[in-house]
Amino acid sequence: MNFMMNTMRKSISLLLTLLLTFSLVSVATAEGNPVLEGVYDLEKNDFGMETFYHFNADGTYYASFFMGAVTDAGTYEIKDEELAYMVSAGADGTAGTEDDEMATATQIVELVSYVNPTPVKVAYVDGKLVDISLAGMANHRTMALTEGKAYDASTETPIKVVNLYADNLEGNTLTLYHDKSFVDYTGEMGIYGTWEKNEDGSYTLTDEDDEDNVFTLTWNEDGTASYSLGDGETKDLSTSVGPVAFNVFKAENVQVATADTTMGANLTLNCYDDGTCVLLVNITAIGMELEADKGTYTVADVFNYTFNFETAGEIAGQPDWASATTSGIGVNVPYAATVQAMGSDLVIDAQLAGTASIAQ
């Protein structure tokens, strides 16, 4: 496979990763819209475990569900956008049926997690978050600001924002957390400390044991990072190690099914330059991404893909010769299997599509 094409794909992937994970300050949007600030608790906490969102005025949030069993952090943005939401489950008391009482919000709060950067939209009505899902385990809830509630940010569980790797080695990592702490294992000794973002987009990292031991992290145009250690040494860091996704096939807004329900999902099939492939399922309602299947693939006669999945078995790609251009050709991948995800069977039957580059 062509080395230059791999390098370009890697750079693009890194740039997208940075754009998604380093939106650390995203002050609420349209002019005149309020900024959320404070603790939002459940209006009705029928399971008796502390569950809340804490919003900061700088456009970031921290969430803790079910007494800290699930934690999250990320950015938020208030948008002037319509979104249908459920007011009540109707006469039958069962959500998701025809008699649900529905309404349309004119504003939303869009949440982007550092853990999974797929945006999650929540209806924002009369200052409340309505019809919200809590990690997919408690749905159709309402959360409202608890005025004057004391909050101690030091009790937050640090949420990883990004890992940066030195020397293409998994263990040589610089990790930045949402609470502005960092852990540096790129050298011989581990360093712990705090970070601040500068106006020019760079980051200043300070050793907690020696405030004179200061590092600078800056981003390069190719999507890598430069890490200046203060003694004149600079390390090149990347956001990934190992194989590079060479071709990607996708299916959006498809339906996947468990024994109890059907859910909307986006599918992504990553084909790596070492001949392996992984199928990812993103459950759109909760923004959760899961590995559904994996295996290997081969390409014969340029565009004839053959996949061998651990669960789905052998699947042949289907070249779309009518779509051929001077740079590539469309390839469809019909995937059908029952996989294990979230502790239960998940039925997937969809056609993924992507473009195979002629530069292979």
C-alpha positions as CSV (number, residue, x, y, z in Angstrom):
1,M,0.0,0.0,0.0
2,N,1.2,3.4,-0.8
3,F,3.2,5.0,2.0
4,M,2.3,8.6,1.0
5,M,-1.4,7.9,1.1
6,N,-1.1,6.3,4.5
7,T,0.8,9.3,5.8
8,M,-1.9,11.7,4.5
9,R,-4.7,9.6,6.0
10,K,-2.9,9.6,9.3
11,S,-2.5,13.3,9.3
12,I,-6.2,13.9,8.5
13,S,-7.3,11.5,11.2
14,L,-5.1,13.2,13.8
15,L,-6.4,16.7,12.8
16,L,-10.0,15.5,13.2
17,T,-9.2,13.9,16.5
18,L,-7.7,17.2,17.8
19,L,-10.7,19.2,16.6
20,L,-13.1,16.9,18.4
21,T,-11.3,16.4,21.7
22,F,-9.6,19.8,22.2
23,S,-12.7,22.0,22.1
24,L,-12.1,22.5,25.8
25,V,-13.8,25.9,25.9
26,S,-17.0,26.3,24.0
27,V,-19.0,29.1,25.4
28,A,-22.7,28.9,24.7
29,T,-23.8,30.1,21.3
30,A,-26.3,32.2,19.7
31,E,-26.3,35.8,20.9
32,G,-28.7,36.3,23.7
33,N,-28.8,32.6,24.8
34,P,-28.0,32.0,28.4
35,V,-24.9,30.2,29.7
36,L,-25.6,27.2,32.0
37,E,-23.9,27.4,35.3
38,G,-24.5,25.4,38.4
39,V,-25.8,21.9,39.4
40,Y,-28.7,20.4,37.5
41,D,-30.4,17.6,39.5
42,L,-33.2,15.2,38.6
43,E,-36.6,16.7,39.3
44,K,-37.8,13.2,40.2
45,N,-35.1,10.9,41.5
46,D,-37.0,7.6,41.8
47,F,-33.9,5.4,42.1
48,G,-32.4,7.3,45.1
49,M,-28.9,7.7,43.8
50,E,-27.2,11.1,43.4
51,T,-27.3,12.0,39.7
52,F,-26.3,15.4,38.3
53,Y,-24.8,17.6,35.7
54,H,-22.5,20.5,36.7
55,F,-22.2,23.2,34.1
56,N,-19.5,25.8,34.0
57,A,-19.8,29.2,32.5
58,D,-16.8,28.5,30.2
59,G,-18.9,26.0,28.2
60,T,-17.7,22.8,29.9
61,Y,-19.6,20.3,32.1
62,Y,-19.1,17.3,34.4
63,A,-21.7,14.6,35.0
64,S,-22.1,12.0,37.6
65,F,-24.8,9.3,37.4
66,F,-26.0,6.8,40.0
67,M,-23.7,7.9,42.9
68,G,-20.6,8.1,40.6
69,A,-21.1,4.7,38.9
70,V,-20.9,6.5,35.6
71,T,-19.0,9.8,35.1
72,D,-18.5,12.0,32.1
73,A,-17.1,15.4,31.1
74,G,-17.1,17.5,28.0
75,T,-18.3,20.7,26.4
76,Y,-21.8,22.0,25.9
77,E,-23.5,24.6,23.7
78,I,-27.0,26.1,23.7
79,K,-28.5,26.2,20.2
80,D,-31.6,27.7,18.7
81,E,-32.8,24.5,17.1
82,E,-36.0,22.5,17.2
83,L,-36.1,19.1,18.8
84,A,-39.1,16.8,19.4
85,Y,-39.3,15.5,23.0
86,M,-41.7,13.4,25.1
87,V,-43.8,15.2,27.6
88,S,-45.4,12.1,29.0
89,A,-45.9,8.4,28.2
90,G,-49.6,8.9,27.6
91,A,-52.5,6.8,28.9
92,D,-50.8,3.5,28.6
93,G,-47.8,4.7,30.7
94,T,-45.3,3.1,28.2
95,A,-42.8,5.3,26.5
96,G,-42.3,4.7,22.8
97,T,-45.9,4.0,21.9
98,E,-48.4,5.9,19.7
99,D,-50.1,7.7,22.5
100,D,-46.9,9.4,23.9
101,E,-47.6,13.1,24.5
102,M,-45.0,14.9,22.4
103,A,-43.9,18.6,22.0
104,T,-41.2,20.5,20.2
105,A,-38.5,22.5,21.9
106,T,-37.1,25.6,20.2
107,Q,-33.7,25.3,21.9
108,I,-31.4,22.5,22.7
109,V,-28.3,21.8,24.7
110,E,-25.7,20.0,22.7
111,L,-23.4,17.9,24.7
112,V,-20.0,16.7,23.3
113,S,-18.2,14.3,25.6
114,Y,-14.5,13.9,25.8
115,V,-15.0,10.2,26.1
116,N,-17.1,9.9,22.9
117,P,-17.3,13.1,20.8
118,T,-20.5,12.2,19.1
119,P,-22.9,15.1,19.9
120,V,-25.9,14.4,22.0
121,K,-28.9,16.8,21.7
122,V,-31.2,17.5,24.7
123,A,-34.4,19.6,24.6
124,Y,-33.9,22.8,26.6
125,V,-37.3,24.0,27.8
126,D,-38.0,26.7,30.5
127,G,-34.5,26.4,31.8
128,K,-34.7,22.7,32.2
129,L,-33.1,19.7,30.4
130,V,-36.1,17.6,29.4
131,D,-36.5,14.0,28.0
132,I,-32.8,13.3,28.8
133,S,-31.2,9.9,28.8
134,L,-28.7,9.0,31.5
135,A,-26.1,6.7,30.0
136,G,-28.9,4.7,28.4
137,M,-30.0,3.3,31.8
138,A,-32.6,5.9,32.8
139,N,-34.5,7.6,30.0
140,H,-37.1,10.4,29.6
141,R,-35.9,12.3,32.7
142,T,-36.0,16.0,33.5
143,M,-33.2,17.9,35.2
144,A,-33.4,21.4,36.6
145,L,-31.0,23.8,38.3
146,T,-30.8,23.5,42.0
147,E,-30.3,27.2,43.0
148,G,-27.5,27.9,45.4
149,K,-26.3,24.3,45.7
150,A,-22.7,24.1,46.9
151,Y,-20.3,22.3,44.6
152,D,-16.8,21.0,45.1
153,A,-15.0,20.5,41.8
154,S,-12.1,18.8,43.6
155,T,-14.3,15.7,44.1
156,E,-14.7,15.1,40.3
157,T,-13.2,11.9,38.9
158,P,-10.6,13.0,36.3
159,I,-11.9,12.3,32.7
160,K,-9.3,11.7,30.0
161,V,-9.4,14.3,27.3
162,V,-6.6,13.0,25.1
163,N,-3.6,10.6,25.1
164,L,-0.5,11.7,23.2
165,Y,2.2,9.1,22.4
166,A,6.0,9.4,22.0
167,D,8.1,7.1,19.9
168,N,4.9,5.3,18.6
169,L,4.8,3.4,21.9
170,E,1.7,2.7,23.9
171,G,3.3,3.2,27.3
172,N,5.1,6.5,26.4
173,T,2.1,8.7,27.0
174,L,1.2,12.2,27.9
175,T,-2.4,12.3,29.2
176,L,-4.4,15.5,29.7
177,Y,-7.6,15.3,31.9
178,H,-10.7,17.5,32.1
179,D,-9.8,18.9,35.5
180,K,-6.6,20.4,34.0
181,S,-4.3,17.8,35.5
182,F,-1.8,15.8,33.4
183,V,0.3,12.7,33.7
184,D,3.5,12.5,31.7
185,Y,5.1,9.1,31.1
186,T,7.1,10.1,27.9
187,G,10.4,10.2,29.8
188,E,12.2,8.0,32.3
189,M,10.3,9.3,35.3
190,G,6.6,10.0,35.6
191,I,5.6,13.6,36.1
192,Y,2.3,14.9,37.5
193,G,1.0,18.4,37.3
194,T,-1.5,20.9,35.9
195,W,-2.1,22.5,32.5
196,E,-3.5,25.8,31.2
197,K,-4.5,26.7,27.6
198,N,-2.8,29.8,26.3
199,E,-4.4,32.5,24.0
200,D,-2.3,31.3,21.0
201,G,-3.7,27.7,21.3
202,S,-0.6,26.2,23.0
203,Y,-0.6,24.6,26.4
204,T,1.6,25.3,29.4
205,L,2.2,22.3,31.7
206,T,3.6,22.7,35.2
207,D,5.2,20.0,37.4
208,E,3.3,19.8,40.7
209,D,6.6,19.0,42.5
210,D,8.6,21.8,40.9
211,E,6.8,24.9,39.7
212,D,9.9,26.0,37.8
213,N,9.7,22.7,35.8
214,V,7.5,24.0,32.9
215,F,6.6,22.4,29.6
216,T,5.0,23.7,26.4
217,L,2.7,21.7,24.2
218,T,1.9,23.0,20.7
219,W,0.1,21.6,17.7
220,N,1.7,21.2,14.3
221,E,0.0,21.6,10.9
222,D,0.2,17.9,10.2
223,G,-1.8,17.0,13.3
224,T,1.1,16.0,15.5
225,A,2.2,17.8,18.6
226,S,5.5,19.2,19.8
227,Y,6.4,18.9,23.5
228,S,9.1,21.2,24.7
229,L,10.6,20.0,27.9
230,G,12.3,23.3,29.0
231,D,15.9,22.0,28.7
232,G,16.0,22.5,25.0
233,E,14.7,19.0,24.2
234,T,11.5,18.7,22.1
235,K,9.6,15.5,21.6
236,D,7.2,14.8,18.7
237,L,3.9,13.3,19.9
238,S,1.0,11.8,18.0
239,T,-2.6,10.9,19.0
240,S,-2.4,7.3,18.0
241,V,-0.1,4.3,17.8
242,G,-0.1,1.1,15.7
243,P,-1.9,0.5,12.5
244,V,-3.6,3.3,10.5
245,A,-7.1,3.2,9.1
246,F,-6.5,2.9,5.4
247,N,-10.2,2.8,4.2
248,V,-13.4,3.5,6.0
249,F,-16.9,2.3,5.2
250,K,-20.0,3.7,6.9
251,A,-23.7,3.3,7.2
252,E,-25.7,6.1,9.0
253,N,-29.1,6.2,10.6
254,V,-29.6,2.5,10.4
255,Q,-31.7,0.4,12.8
256,V,-30.2,-2.3,15.1
257,A,-32.2,-4.5,17.3
258,T,-32.0,-6.2,20.7
259,A,-34.6,-8.7,22.0
260,D,-36.5,-5.8,23.5
261,T,-36.1,-2.8,21.3
262,T,-34.9,-1.2,18.1
263,M,-32.4,1.6,18.2
264,G,-30.9,4.0,15.7
265,A,-27.2,3.7,15.1
266,N,-24.3,4.7,12.9
267,L,-21.9,1.9,11.7
268,T,-18.2,2.4,10.9
269,L,-15.9,-0.3,9.4
270,N,-12.3,0.7,9.7
271,C,-9.8,-1.1,7.5
272,Y,-6.2,-0.8,8.8
273,D,-3.0,-0.9,6.9
274,D,-1.9,-4.1,8.7
275,G,-4.8,-6.1,7.1
276,T,-7.1,-6.0,10.1
277,C,-10.6,-4.4,10.3
278,V,-13.0,-3.4,13.1
279,L,-16.8,-2.7,12.9
280,L,-17.9,0.0,15.4
281,V,-21.6,0.7,16.3
282,N,-22.5,4.1,17.7
283,I,-25.9,4.1,19.4
284,T,-27.0,7.6,18.5
285,A,-29.5,8.1,21.3
286,I,-26.9,7.9,24.0
287,G,-23.7,8.6,22.0
288,M,-22.2,5.2,23.0
289,E,-19.7,3.5,20.6
290,L,-19.1,-0.2,20.8
291,E,-16.9,-2.7,19.0
292,A,-19.3,-5.1,17.3
293,D,-17.1,-7.3,15.3
294,K,-13.5,-7.5,14.0
295,G,-11.4,-9.6,11.7
296,T,-9.1,-9.3,8.6
297,Y,-9.6,-8.3,5.0
298,T,-7.8,-8.8,1.7
299,V,-8.0,-6.8,-1.6
300,A,-7.6,-8.7,-4.9
301,D,-7.7,-7.2,-8.4
302,V,-7.5,-3.7,-6.9
303,F,-11.1,-3.3,-5.6
304,N,-12.4,-6.8,-4.7
305,Y,-12.5,-6.7,-0.9
306,T,-13.0,-9.9,1.1
307,F,-13.7,-9.6,4.8
308,N,-13.4,-12.4,7.3
309,F,-15.1,-11.4,10.5
310,E,-15.0,-13.3,13.8
311,T,-18.8,-13.2,14.1
312,A,-20.2,-12.5,10.6
313,G,-17.8,-14.8,8.8
314,E,-16.8,-14.1,5.2
315,I,-18.3,-11.1,3.4
316,A,-17.5,-9.9,-0.1
317,G,-17.3,-6.3,-0.9
318,Q,-19.3,-5.0,-3.9
319,P,-17.4,-2.6,-6.2
320,D,-19.7,0.1,-7.7
321,W,-18.1,0.4,-11.1
322,A,-20.4,3.2,-12.2
323,S,-19.0,5.4,-9.4
324,A,-15.4,5.1,-10.6
325,T,-13.4,8.3,-11.0
326,T,-9.7,9.0,-11.6
327,S,-9.1,8.9,-7.8
328,G,-11.2,6.1,-6.5
329,I,-14.3,3.9,-6.7
330,G,-17.2,3.2,-4.4
331,V,-17.4,-0.1,-2.6
332,N,-20.4,-1.5,-0.7
333,V,-20.1,-3.9,2.2
334,P,-23.3,-5.8,3.1
335,Y,-23.0,-6.7,6.8
336,A,-25.5,-9.0,8.5
337,A,-24.9,-10.8,11.8
338,T,-26.1,-11.1,15.4
339,V,-23.2,-9.8,17.6
340,Q,-22.7,-9.5,21.3
341,A,-22.9,-5.9,22.6
342,M,-23.9,-4.4,25.9
343,G,-24.3,-7.9,27.4
344,S,-27.0,-9.0,24.9
345,D,-27.5,-10.0,21.3
346,L,-27.5,-7.1,18.8
347,V,-28.9,-7.7,15.3
348,I,-27.2,-5.8,12.5
349,D,-28.3,-5.9,8.9
350,A,-27.0,-3.0,6.9
351,Q,-25.0,-2.0,3.9
352,L,-21.9,0.1,4.5
353,A,-20.4,2.3,1.8
354,G,-17.0,3.9,1.2
355,T,-14.5,4.9,-1.4
356,A,-11.5,2.8,-2.2
357,S,-8.6,4.9,-3.4
358,I,-6.9,4.1,-6.7
359,A,-3.6,5.1,-5.1
360,Q,-3.6,1.6,-3.4
